[in-house]
Amino acid sequence: MAPGINSKMNEMQAALGLLQLKKHQFNIEQRQLIAHTYRKNLEDVNGIDLIKEPNEIKYNSISYFPIFVDAEKYGKTRDDLYNHLKENYIFGRRYFYPLISQFPTYRGLESAKPENLPVAEEMTKKVICLPVYPGLDNDLVKKITTIIRDFKN
């Protein structure tokens, strides 16, 4: 254990953990329903790519719901869509943005040069994680997908 890190859980932390465990399965089910709605409503949008969920996964907590914006096919960039969502009070997250290799500490390293990281460079320009949390109303999920679908046109 690193110096200064307390590995013991206090009573308050334990009590909060036990309360969260009671809602754990419900929260996962809610996230899965949200992901299902996103998938159903976005799977046929040209230029919006989704991660294909393998059939063998039995347990997925859906911590994030990333979409990938192909600017050529969608007609708008990831940042165009990100800003349009923000204008509609939908706060996604540009994931892997900026890349760690772009931080001043690493920028000068040979391994951090963009030409050495072509996949990472490409993904950082395409990905947005859409909102996913247990209290997210299904009507709002549908609104988010409608905004994404309609913005293309």
Kinemage of the C-alpha trace (Angstrom):
@kinemage 1
@onewidth
@group {chain A} dominant
@subgroup {mainchain}
@vectorlist {calphas} color= white
{ca met a 1} P 0.000 0.000 0.000
{ca ala a 2} L 1.282 3.469 -0.880
{ca pro a 3} L 2.274 5.745 1.991
{ca gly a 4} L -0.541 7.938 3.223
{ca ile a 5} L -3.326 5.786 1.762
{ca asn a 6} L -5.731 4.404 4.308
{ca ser a 7} L -6.908 0.985 3.184
{ca lys a 8} L -9.608 0.765 5.856
{ca met a 9} L -13.208 1.641 5.198
{ca asn a 10} L -14.903 3.757 7.847
{ca glu a 11} L -18.460 3.115 9.078
{ca met a 12} L -20.000 5.822 6.900
{ca gln a 13} L -18.349 4.436 3.765
{ca ala a 14} L -19.511 0.931 4.675
{ca ala a 15} L -23.088 2.120 5.273
{ca leu a 16} L -23.165 3.936 1.920
{ca gly a 17} L -21.741 0.862 0.196
{ca leu a 18} L -24.424 -1.376 1.687
{ca leu a 19} L -27.161 1.030 0.583
{ca gln a 20} L -25.760 1.069 -2.944
{ca leu a 21} L -25.632 -2.723 -3.074
{ca lys a 22} L -29.393 -2.847 -2.469
{ca lys a 23} L -29.944 -0.852 -5.687
{ca his a 24} L -27.147 -2.431 -7.715
{ca gln a 25} L -29.190 -4.863 -9.814
{ca phe a 26} L -31.950 -2.306 -10.414
{ca asn a 27} L -29.373 0.270 -11.542
{ca ile a 28} L -27.790 -2.165 -13.991
{ca glu a 29} L -31.198 -3.102 -15.419
{ca gln a 30} L -32.040 0.588 -15.880
{ca arg a 31} L -28.750 1.216 -17.683
{ca gln a 32} L -29.356 -1.800 -19.925
{ca leu a 33} L -32.810 -0.473 -20.866
{ca ile a 34} L -31.293 2.900 -21.721
{ca ala a 35} L -28.609 1.235 -23.861
{ca his a 36} L -31.273 -0.832 -25.612
{ca thr a 37} L -33.233 2.322 -26.507
{ca tyr a 38} L -30.091 4.067 -27.752
{ca arg a 39} L -29.200 1.029 -29.885
{ca lys a 40} L -32.694 0.615 -31.298
{ca asn a 41} L -33.002 4.286 -32.235
{ca leu a 42} L -29.474 4.868 -33.546
{ca glu a 43} L -28.502 1.601 -35.229
{ca asp a 44} L -29.646 2.743 -38.665
{ca val a 45} L -28.277 6.313 -38.575
{ca asn a 46} L -25.672 6.559 -41.310
{ca gly a 47} L -22.439 7.911 -39.839
{ca ile a 48} L -23.210 6.960 -36.249
{ca asp a 49} L -21.418 3.763 -35.294
{ca leu a 50} L -22.078 1.768 -32.140
{ca ile a 51} L -19.945 -0.811 -30.431
{ca lys a 52} L -21.404 -4.197 -31.222
{ca glu a 53} L -22.262 -5.975 -28.018
{ca pro a 54} L -21.005 -9.564 -28.126
{ca asn a 55} L -23.689 -12.188 -27.520
{ca glu a 56} L -21.609 -13.964 -24.901
{ca ile a 57} L -21.735 -11.026 -22.475
{ca lys a 58} L -24.142 -11.885 -19.691
{ca tyr a 59} L -23.313 -8.980 -17.393
{ca asn a 60} L -22.643 -5.497 -18.637
{ca ser a 61} L -22.975 -2.561 -16.263
{ca ile a 62} L -23.209 -0.058 -19.167
{ca ser a 63} L -20.988 2.482 -17.444
{ca tyr a 64} L -20.717 4.416 -20.697
{ca phe a 65} L -22.558 4.466 -24.009
{ca pro a 66} L -20.080 5.569 -26.668
{ca ile a 67} L -21.087 6.475 -30.195
{ca phe a 68} L -18.626 7.144 -32.997
{ca val a 69} L -19.332 9.957 -35.441
{ca asp a 70} L -18.047 9.410 -38.961
{ca ala a 71} L -18.013 12.994 -40.266
{ca glu a 72} L -18.031 11.947 -43.930
{ca lys a 73} L -21.133 9.774 -43.592
{ca tyr a 74} L -22.945 11.799 -40.931
{ca gly a 75} L -22.249 15.162 -42.535
{ca lys a 76} L -21.188 16.713 -39.234
{ca thr a 77} L -18.152 16.238 -37.018
{ca arg a 78} L -18.133 14.799 -33.531
{ca asp a 79} L -17.601 18.309 -32.171
{ca asp a 80} L -20.520 19.660 -34.230
{ca leu a 81} L -22.778 17.012 -32.684
{ca tyr a 82} L -21.294 17.465 -29.206
{ca asn a 83} L -21.994 21.214 -29.320
{ca his a 84} L -25.470 20.704 -30.776
{ca leu a 85} L -26.308 18.321 -27.937
{ca lys a 86} L -25.000 20.901 -25.425
{ca glu a 87} L -27.210 23.570 -27.011
{ca asn a 88} L -30.116 21.214 -26.259
{ca tyr a 89} L -28.954 20.693 -22.657
{ca ile a 90} L -27.691 17.175 -23.346
{ca phe a 91} L -24.241 16.745 -21.895
{ca gly a 92} L -22.290 13.950 -23.480
{ca arg a 93} L -18.605 13.429 -22.972
{ca arg a 94} L -15.841 13.589 -25.542
{ca tyr a 95} L -14.013 10.520 -24.361
{ca phe a 96} L -10.239 10.149 -24.690
{ca tyr a 97} L -10.156 13.906 -25.264
{ca pro a 98} L -7.557 15.155 -25.155
{ca leu a 99} L -5.317 12.145 -25.523
{ca ile a 100} L -2.764 11.781 -22.749
{ca ser a 101} L -0.104 11.928 -25.441
{ca gln a 102} L -1.197 15.532 -26.070
{ca phe a 103} L -0.497 16.624 -22.475
{ca pro a 104} L 2.591 18.854 -22.115
{ca thr a 105} L 4.373 16.184 -20.065
{ca tyr a 106} L 4.242 13.649 -22.898
{ca arg a 107} L 3.899 15.780 -26.019
{ca gly a 108} L 7.642 15.816 -26.740
{ca leu a 109} L 8.086 12.039 -26.563
{ca glu a 110} L 8.692 10.126 -29.779
{ca ser a 111} L 5.984 7.625 -28.804
{ca ala a 112} L 3.456 10.471 -28.381
{ca lys a 113} L 3.708 11.730 -31.949
{ca pro a 114} L 0.322 11.556 -33.715
{ca glu a 115} L 1.734 9.428 -36.540
{ca asn a 116} L 2.665 6.777 -33.947
{ca leu a 117} L -0.897 6.662 -32.585
{ca pro a 118} L -3.144 6.649 -35.672
{ca val a 119} L -6.044 4.691 -34.145
{ca ala a 120} L -6.063 6.707 -30.923
{ca glu a 121} L -5.868 9.961 -32.883
{ca glu a 122} L -8.795 8.895 -35.059
{ca met a 123} L -10.971 7.718 -32.155
{ca thr a 124} L -10.427 10.870 -30.119
{ca lys a 125} L -11.987 12.814 -33.000
{ca lys a 126} L -15.032 10.534 -33.272
{ca val a 127} L -16.255 9.402 -29.858
{ca ile a 128} L -18.988 10.871 -27.663
{ca cys a 129} L -20.322 9.041 -24.629
{ca leu a 130} L -24.038 9.659 -24.289
{ca pro a 131} L -25.649 10.119 -20.869
{ca val a 132} L -26.388 6.880 -19.009
{ca tyr a 133} L -27.601 6.783 -15.420
{ca pro a 134} L -30.419 4.927 -13.659
{ca gly a 135} L -32.690 7.988 -13.306
{ca leu a 136} L -32.491 8.915 -16.995
{ca asp a 137} L -36.065 9.021 -18.245
{ca asn a 138} L -36.824 6.923 -21.350
{ca asp a 139} L -38.534 9.923 -22.988
{ca leu a 140} L -35.297 11.895 -22.617
{ca val a 141} L -33.315 8.999 -24.131
{ca lys a 142} L -35.689 9.090 -27.110
{ca lys a 143} L -35.296 12.887 -27.310
{ca ile a 144} L -31.490 12.492 -27.371
{ca thr a 145} L -31.684 9.995 -30.213
{ca thr a 146} L -34.123 12.232 -32.115
{ca ile a 147} L -31.745 15.181 -31.751
{ca ile a 148} L -28.911 13.030 -33.118
{ca arg a 149} L -31.048 11.711 -35.991
{ca asp a 150} L -32.461 15.124 -36.948
{ca phe a 151} L -29.152 17.002 -36.721
{ca lys a 152} L -27.781 14.897 -39.580
{ca asn a 153} L -30.267 16.459 -41.989
